[in-house]
């Protein structure tokens, strides 16, 4: 009996030893681990001593990046690179947009409207754009997690007003080239935004492709060679 342990009286609860009885202590001075005595350990990380041996200590809570997220129906997927250089996988669902990347908990940005149709994403000027088709105004997000999605404002309401400048038109998608946005819209037109902006001057920066033909413009592919832009079309016949 240890000298500090008093006898167990009839009304006392007997103390039962717990833990691994094979563990004695840590020995950091012996250089050769093979010379360690039984029950002594030299070094260990994230371990438990169980049944006379070492075992990995399993956590009780999974890291945030491994917690399952129920996305439901996904209506669009894209990429967003934030100002810190982190790249996020962007997923549009019915009530908002998820941002996911390896090693971090997914983040969610809700929106006021419901998405139940295909959408596309594009990034320009550190801003993420959500394109909702020809009948709905595009949305944008400026990278601030505390601010949600907003529709493109009308630049012609400034002071003084400029009646020739408008937000880029409704579209299915857009491309970024030479600090401008190239937005295919209507049937065979392309709107080219002002430099570093999502507004454009309709009178000088809206172009009709293959005027008079029946082909429908579906995508714009910028090609940096002699500043020539190539446009992809498909025939409706």
C-alpha positions in Angstrom: 0.0 0.0 0.0 1.3 3.5 -0.9 2.2 5.6 2.1 -0.3 8.3 1.1 -3.2 5.8 0.6 -5.4 5.3 3.6 -7.1 1.9 4.2 -10.4 1.2 2.5 -13.2 1.3 5.0 -16.4 -0.7 4.6 -18.3 2.4 3.3 -15.5 3.4 0.9 -15.4 2.6 -2.8 -12.3 0.7 -3.7 -10.0 2.4 -6.2 -9.4 0.3 -9.3 -6.4 1.1 -11.4 -7.1 2.1 -15.0 -5.0 2.5 -18.1 -2.5 0.4 -19.9 -0.5 -1.5 -17.3 2.3 -2.2 -19.8 3.2 1.5 -20.1 6.0 2.6 -17.7 7.2 5.9 -19.0 9.1 8.0 -21.7 12.8 7.6 -22.3 14.3 10.4 -24.5 17.9 9.8 -23.5 18.5 6.3 -25.0 19.7 6.9 -28.6 19.0 3.4 -29.9 15.3 2.6 -29.6 16.1 -1.1 -29.7 17.8 -0.7 -26.3 14.6 0.6 -24.6 13.3 -1.5 -21.8 9.8 -3.0 -21.9 7.1 -0.5 -21.3 9.3 2.5 -22.2 8.8 4.7 -25.2 11.1 7.2 -26.8 8.8 9.3 -29.1 5.2 9.2 -30.4 2.7 11.5 -32.1 -1.0 11.2 -32.0 -0.9 7.8 -30.4 -2.7 5.8 -27.7 -1.1 3.0 -25.7 -3.6 0.1 -25.9 -3.2 -3.6 -25.0 0.6 -3.2 -24.6 1.2 -1.5 -27.9 0.8 1.8 -29.8 -2.2 2.6 -31.9 -3.2 5.7 -33.8 -5.4 8.1 -31.7 -8.6 8.5 -33.7 -10.5 11.8 -33.3 -14.1 12.1 -32.4 -14.9 15.0 -34.8 -14.0 14.8 -38.5 -12.2 17.8 -40.0 -14.5 20.4 -41.6 -13.2 19.6 -45.1 -14.3 15.9 -44.6 -17.8 16.6 -43.2 -20.4 15.5 -45.7 -22.5 18.3 -47.4 -25.8 17.4 -49.0 -25.7 19.6 -52.1 -28.8 18.2 -53.7 -29.4 19.1 -57.4 -26.5 21.0 -58.8 -27.3 23.5 -61.6 -23.9 24.8 -62.5 -20.2 24.4 -61.7 -17.3 26.8 -62.0 -14.0 28.0 -60.5 -13.2 31.1 -58.4 -9.7 32.3 -57.5 -9.9 34.7 -54.5 -7.4 37.6 -54.0 -5.3 35.3 -51.7 -4.7 32.9 -54.6 -7.0 30.2 -53.2 -9.0 28.4 -55.8 -12.6 27.3 -55.0 -14.9 24.9 -56.7 -18.2 26.7 -57.1 -21.5 24.8 -57.2 -24.9 26.4 -57.8 -27.8 24.8 -56.0 -31.5 25.7 -55.6 -31.1 28.3 -52.8 -27.6 29.6 -53.3 -24.0 28.8 -54.2 -21.5 26.5 -52.4 -17.7 27.2 -52.4 -15.6 24.1 -51.7 -11.8 23.5 -51.7 -9.5 20.8 -50.4 -8.7 21.2 -46.7 -11.4 23.7 -45.7 -15.0 23.6 -44.7 -17.4 24.4 -47.6 -18.9 27.9 -47.5 -22.4 28.8 -48.6 -23.7 32.1 -50.1 -27.5 32.2 -50.2 -29.5 34.2 -52.7 -33.0 35.7 -52.7 -34.1 33.9 -55.9 -34.5 30.1 -56.5 -32.3 28.4 -59.1 -34.0 25.6 -61.0 -32.3 25.9 -64.4 -28.8 25.5 -65.7 -26.4 28.4 -64.9 -22.7 29.2 -65.7 -20.0 31.0 -63.8 -17.2 33.3 -65.1 -14.6 35.4 -63.3 -13.3 38.8 -64.2 -11.7 41.6 -62.2 -11.7 39.5 -59.0 -15.5 39.3 -59.4 -17.5 36.1 -59.8 -20.4 36.3 -62.2 -23.4 34.0 -62.4 -25.1 33.9 -65.8 -28.7 33.0 -65.8 -29.7 33.0 -69.5 -31.2 35.5 -71.8 -34.3 36.2 -69.7 -32.7 37.0 -66.4 -30.2 39.6 -65.2 -26.7 38.3 -64.4 -25.6 38.3 -60.8 -22.2 39.2 -59.4 -20.3 38.6 -56.2 -17.2 40.7 -55.2 -15.5 38.1 -53.0 -16.7 39.4 -49.6 -18.2 36.5 -47.6 -20.4 38.9 -45.6 -22.0 40.3 -48.8 -24.4 38.2 -50.9 -25.1 38.2 -54.6 -26.4 41.3 -56.4 -27.7 42.1 -59.8 -25.6 44.2 -62.1 -26.4 47.9 -61.5 -27.3 50.2 -64.3 -24.3 52.5 -64.9 -26.5 55.0 -66.9 -28.0 56.3 -63.5 -24.7 58.0 -62.5 -24.0 61.7 -62.5 -23.9 63.0 -65.2 -26.0 60.2 -66.8 -24.6 58.5 -69.9 -27.4 57.1 -71.9 -25.0 55.1 -74.2 -23.5 53.0 -71.4 -25.4 49.9 -70.1 -24.7 46.8 -68.0 -23.6 43.9 -70.1 -26.7 42.1 -71.5 -28.3 38.9 -70.2 -26.5 35.9 -71.4 -25.7 32.2 -70.9 -22.0 32.7 -70.5 -19.1 35.2 -70.9 -15.3 35.2 -71.5 -12.6 37.5 -70.2 -10.1 38.9 -72.7 -7.7 41.9 -72.5 -9.3 43.2 -69.3 -12.7 43.1 -70.9 -15.7 40.9 -70.8 -17.0 39.3 -74.1 -20.6 38.5 -73.7 -22.5 36.6 -76.5 -26.1 37.6 -76.4 -29.3 37.5 -78.5 -28.8 35.3 -81.5 -25.5 36.4 -83.0 -24.2 39.5 -81.1 -21.3 40.1 -78.8 -21.1 42.8 -76.2 -17.6 44.0 -75.3 -17.4 45.6 -71.9 -15.4 48.7 -70.9 -11.9 48.0 -69.6 -12.1 46.5 -66.0 -15.9 47.0 -66.0 -19.1 45.0 -66.5 -20.8 47.9 -68.3 -20.4 48.7 -72.0 -21.1 51.3 -74.6 -23.8 49.9 -76.8 -23.2 52.3 -79.7 -19.6 51.3 -80.3 -19.0 48.0 -78.5 -21.9 45.8 -79.6 -21.0 43.6 -82.6 -23.2 41.5 -85.0 -21.5 38.3 -86.2 -22.1 37.1 -89.8 -24.8 39.7 -90.4 -27.6 38.3 -92.5 -26.9 34.6 -91.8 -29.0 32.1 -89.8 -26.2 30.7 -87.6 -26.6 31.1 -83.8 -23.6 32.2 -81.7 -23.0 29.8 -78.8 -19.5 30.7 -77.5 -16.6 33.2 -77.8 -13.0 32.0 -77.9 -10.4 34.8 -77.6 -7.1 34.0 -79.3 -4.1 36.3 -78.6 -2.5 36.6 -82.0 -2.6 39.9 -83.8 -5.6 40.8 -81.5 -7.9 38.7 -83.6 -11.1 37.2 -82.0 -12.6 34.0 -83.2 -16.2 33.2 -82.7 -17.8 29.8 -82.7 -21.2 29.4 -84.3 -23.5 26.5 -85.2 -26.2 26.3 -87.9 -29.8 25.9 -87.0 -30.4 23.9 -90.1 
